[in-house]
Amino acid sequence: MAKQNGQKLKLIHLLNILKESTDKDHGITMSEIISKLEKFDIPAERKSIYADIDRLIDIGYGTEKIKRDKNVFYHLTRPPQDLTLPELKILVDAVLASRFVSENKSRELINKLGKLTSRYQAKQLQRQVYHSDRVKTINDSGFKNIDKIYEAINRDRMISFTYLQWTIKKELEPRRSNKLYKLSPWTIAWVNDNYYLIAFDSAAQKIKHFRIDKMQNITILDLSCREGSDHFTQHDMSNYSERHFGMFGGRECHVKLECHNSLVGVLLDRFGKDIPIMKKDSEHFETTVKIFMSNQFIGWIVGLGDGIKVVGPDEIVAEMKQAVEHLRQTYL
């Protein structure tokens, strides 16, 4: 009976053998295929394997035969929907670069990505894993939080949660004495290596955002449908994060900027290619962008030096002057 069951699974085992043992640079002989199948208690003849390879071709997988050193090597030709090695390397780089993904979860994800290619190419993925001083999250609660939030969005339900903050003892503790936040989740944004929940606060009648890895005890409120849909239809959520600097809050407004031509790429990268670019003189241009006014925006302007200047409206210019003077007084 075991051998009969093995024969039923032979095609699956054959595909796994070819996936794990071959790629464009490495092949496997027919004798090696037969030997590997025998380890699964599956006796096979060359003729039956040829027929199985034809079946693999029918479902999108092919094989190439290359003769080398008087031996014939079989190489699996993967269908176009399979991830290529360069694509897998990009995903590994993204996992390594993400602060949101803990070290343990990073290793787990990279090992799983390695199973999508041959063992030879998987070694190349592992060689990308290097020691880095990059800050990583200390736990994987964020993954569960994201899943819970998306469930609430799909079910059109509000959520409640507590929100954590760091103390000088390097410990996370609930903000506002364990106060429960009750909000309507609408979307999730990836900004500055962190995931943020963007939600509507009915009590404050405004859109707010929260670091997902600092949310705790998320509960879906089954009897409360989401609110604030009209607020979200009024906002272009695709560039919501671009207008927020560091995802800090502030009032939404338009500001007019005078910039040196060398900074045009900085402005386009930050606000997108749809912003107006108006020539002021041979070395400068002007543009108007929508932002959320905050100390972080002021810091961004100051950080770009004398190549950029806020020229309107007057109240924003006054706030810039006041902030710069306050900074100057701090260092007297």
C-alpha positions in Angstrom: 0.0 0.0 0.0 2.9 2.4 0.8 4.4 1.9 -2.6 1.0 2.5 -4.3 0.6 5.7 -2.3 4.1 6.7 -3.3 3.3 6.2 -7.0 0.4 8.5 -6.6 2.7 11.2 -5.2 5.5 10.5 -7.6 4.8 13.6 -9.8 4.8 15.9 -6.8 8.1 14.4 -5.5 9.7 14.7 -8.9 8.7 18.4 -9.1 10.1 19.0 -5.6 13.4 17.2 -6.5 13.8 19.3 -9.7 13.0 22.5 -7.8 15.4 21.8 -5.0 18.3 20.4 -7.0 18.3 22.3 -10.2 18.4 25.8 -11.6 19.9 27.4 -14.8 23.4 26.6 -13.6 22.9 23.2 -11.9 21.3 20.1 -13.2 20.6 16.5 -12.1 21.1 13.2 -14.0 18.3 10.6 -14.5 20.2 8.2 -12.2 20.2 10.8 -9.4 16.4 11.4 -9.9 15.7 7.7 -9.7 17.9 7.5 -6.5 16.1 10.4 -4.9 12.7 8.9 -5.7 13.8 5.6 -4.1 14.3 7.4 -0.8 10.5 8.1 -0.8 10.0 4.4 -1.5 9.0 5.1 -5.1 10.6 2.8 -7.7 10.7 4.4 -11.1 11.9 3.6 -14.6 13.3 6.2 -17.0 10.4 5.8 -19.3 7.8 6.7 -16.6 9.9 9.7 -15.5 10.0 11.0 -19.1 6.2 10.7 -19.1 6.0 12.6 -15.8 8.2 15.4 -17.2 5.7 15.7 -20.1 3.0 16.2 -17.4 5.0 18.9 -15.7 5.3 20.7 -19.1 1.5 20.6 -19.3 1.2 22.5 -16.1 3.8 25.1 -17.0 7.1 23.6 -15.9 9.6 22.5 -18.5 13.0 20.9 -18.5 16.2 21.4 -20.4 18.6 18.6 -21.2 22.3 19.5 -21.3 25.0 17.0 -22.1 28.2 17.5 -20.2 31.1 15.0 -19.6 29.1 12.2 -21.3 26.2 12.7 -18.9 22.8 14.3 -19.5 21.7 16.8 -16.9 18.1 17.9 -16.5 17.4 21.5 -15.5 14.0 22.7 -14.4 12.6 25.6 -16.4 10.3 27.5 -14.1 7.1 29.2 -15.3 7.1 33.0 -15.5 4.9 33.4 -12.4 7.7 31.9 -10.3 10.0 34.4 -8.5 13.4 34.8 -10.1 16.6 35.0 -8.1 17.0 38.8 -8.5 13.4 39.2 -7.3 14.0 37.0 -4.3 17.2 39.0 -3.5 15.1 42.2 -3.6 12.6 40.6 -1.1 15.5 39.5 1.2 16.9 43.0 1.1 13.5 44.4 2.0 13.2 42.0 5.0 16.7 42.9 6.2 16.1 46.6 5.9 12.8 46.6 7.7 12.9 47.7 11.3 9.3 46.4 11.7 10.5 42.8 11.2 12.3 41.3 14.2 15.6 39.4 13.8 13.9 36.0 14.5 11.1 36.8 12.0 13.6 38.0 9.4 15.5 34.7 9.6 12.2 32.8 9.3 11.0 34.8 6.3 14.4 34.5 4.5 14.4 30.7 5.1 10.9 30.5 3.5 12.0 32.6 0.6 14.9 30.2 0.1 12.5 27.3 -0.4 11.1 29.0 -3.5 14.3 28.3 -5.4 17.1 25.7 -5.6 19.4 25.0 -2.7 22.2 26.5 -4.7 20.5 29.9 -5.2 19.1 29.7 -1.6 22.8 29.8 -0.4 23.1 33.1 -2.3 20.1 34.5 -0.4 21.7 33.4 2.9 25.0 35.2 2.0 23.0 38.4 1.8 22.2 38.1 5.5 24.9 40.2 7.2 25.3 41.5 10.7 24.0 45.1 10.9 23.5 47.6 13.7 20.2 48.5 12.2 17.5 48.8 14.9 14.9 46.0 14.7 11.6 45.6 16.6 11.9 43.4 19.6 8.8 41.3 19.0 6.4 40.3 16.2 3.2 41.6 17.7 2.9 44.0 14.7 2.1 41.1 12.4 -0.9 40.1 14.4 -2.0 43.7 14.8 -2.0 44.2 11.0 -4.0 41.1 10.5 -6.5 42.2 13.2 -6.8 45.7 11.6 -7.4 44.4 8.1 -10.1 42.1 9.5 -11.8 45.0 11.1 -11.6 47.0 7.8 -13.0 44.1 5.8 -15.9 43.7 8.3 -16.5 47.5 8.4 -16.0 47.6 12.2 -14.5 49.9 14.7 -11.6 48.8 17.0 -10.4 49.6 20.5 -6.9 49.3 21.8 -4.3 50.7 24.2 -1.3 52.6 22.9 2.2 52.2 24.3 5.0 54.7 24.7 8.7 54.4 25.7 9.9 55.4 29.2 13.4 56.6 30.2 13.9 53.0 31.5 13.6 51.8 27.9 10.3 50.1 28.7 7.0 50.3 26.9 4.1 51.3 29.0 0.5 52.3 28.2 -0.1 55.9 27.4 -2.7 57.9 29.4 -3.0 55.4 32.2 -4.2 52.5 30.0 -6.8 54.6 28.3 -8.7 52.7 25.6 -8.7 54.3 22.1 -11.9 53.7 20.1 -11.4 54.5 16.4 -12.6 53.6 12.9 -9.7 52.0 10.9 -9.5 53.0 7.3 -6.1 52.1 5.9 -2.5 51.2 6.8 0.5 53.2 5.6 4.2 52.2 5.4 6.3 55.3 6.3 9.9 55.7 7.5 10.3 51.9 8.1 7.1 51.7 10.2 3.5 50.7 9.7 0.9 53.2 10.7 -2.9 52.8 11.2 -4.8 55.7 9.7 -8.1 56.0 11.4 -11.0 58.3 12.2 -11.5 59.6 15.7 -15.3 60.3 16.1 -14.9 62.2 19.4 -12.3 64.6 17.9 -13.9 64.5 14.4 -10.5 64.2 12.7 -8.1 61.7 11.1 -5.4 60.3 13.3 -2.5 57.8 12.9 -0.8 55.4 15.2 2.3 53.2 15.1 1.0 49.7 14.7 3.8 48.0 16.7 2.9 50.2 19.7 -0.8 49.2 19.6 -1.8 46.6 22.2 -5.0 44.6 23.0 -6.7 45.3 19.7 -10.4 44.4 19.9 -12.9 44.4 17.0 -16.1 46.1 18.1 -18.7 43.8 16.5 -21.6 46.2 17.2 -20.0 49.4 15.9 -19.7 50.1 12.2 -16.9 52.4 11.0 -17.4 56.1 10.9 -15.7 59.0 9.1 -16.1 57.8 5.5 -16.8 61.4 4.3 -13.5 62.6 5.8 -11.6 60.0 3.9 -13.3 60.8 0.6 -12.1 64.4 1.0 -8.5 63.3 1.4 -6.2 61.8 -1.2 -4.9 59.0 1.0 -2.3 58.0 -1.6 -0.1 60.9 -0.7 -1.3 61.4 2.9 2.0 60.2 4.3 4.0 62.6 2.0 2.3 65.6 3.6 3.0 64.3 7.1 6.6 64.7 8.2 7.6 61.7 10.4 3.9 61.0 10.7 3.6 63.8 13.3 0.3 65.6 13.5 -0.5 69.2 12.6 -2.9 71.4 10.7 -3.2 70.9 7.0 -2.2 73.9 4.9 -0.6 75.0 1.6 2.8 76.6 1.8 4.7 78.4 -0.9 8.4 77.5 -1.3 11.3 79.2 -3.1 14.0 76.7 -3.9 17.3 76.4 -5.6 17.2 74.5 -8.9 19.5 71.8 -7.4 16.6 70.8 -5.0 14.0 70.0 -7.6 14.6 66.3 -7.2 14.2 66.6 -3.4 10.8 68.2 -3.8 9.6 65.8 -6.5 10.7 62.8 -4.4 8.9 64.2 -1.3 5.7 65.5 -2.9 5.4 63.8 -6.2 5.6 64.9 -9.8 2.3 66.7 -9.9 3.4 69.7 -7.9 3.8 73.0 -9.9 7.3 74.1 -10.8 7.5 77.8 -11.7 10.7 79.4 -12.7 11.6 82.4 -10.5 15.0 83.2 -12.0 17.9 81.4 -13.7 18.8 79.6 -10.4 15.5 79.3 -8.5 12.0 78.0 -8.8 8.8 78.3 -6.7 6.3 75.7 -5.8 3.2 75.4 -3.6 2.7 72.1 -1.7 0.1 70.9 0.8 1.5 69.8 4.2 0.6 69.2 7.8 2.3 72.0 9.6 4.5 70.7 12.5 7.9 71.1 14.1 9.1 68.2 11.9 8.2 70.2 8.8 10.2 73.1 10.1 13.1 70.8 10.9 13.0 69.4 7.3 13.2 73.0 5.9 16.0 73.9 8.2 17.9 70.7 7.4 17.9 71.6 3.7 19.9 74.8 4.5 19.7 78.1 2.5 18.6 76.3 -0.7 15.0 76.5 0.3 12.8 79.2 1.9 9.2 79.4 3.0 7.7 82.5 1.4 4.0 82.2 2.2 1.5 82.4 3.6 2.6 85.1 6.1 1.5 83.1 9.2 3.7 80.1 8.3 6.6 82.4 7.6 6.1 83.9 11.1 6.1 80.4 12.6 9.3 79.6 10.8 11.0 82.8 12.1 9.8 82.1 15.6 11.0 78.5 15.5 14.5 79.5 14.2 14.8 82.2 16.8 13.8 79.7 19.6 16.5 77.3 18.3 19.1 80.1 18.3 18.2 81.0 21.9 18.6 77.4 22.9 22.2 77.4 22.0 23.2 80.8 23.5 
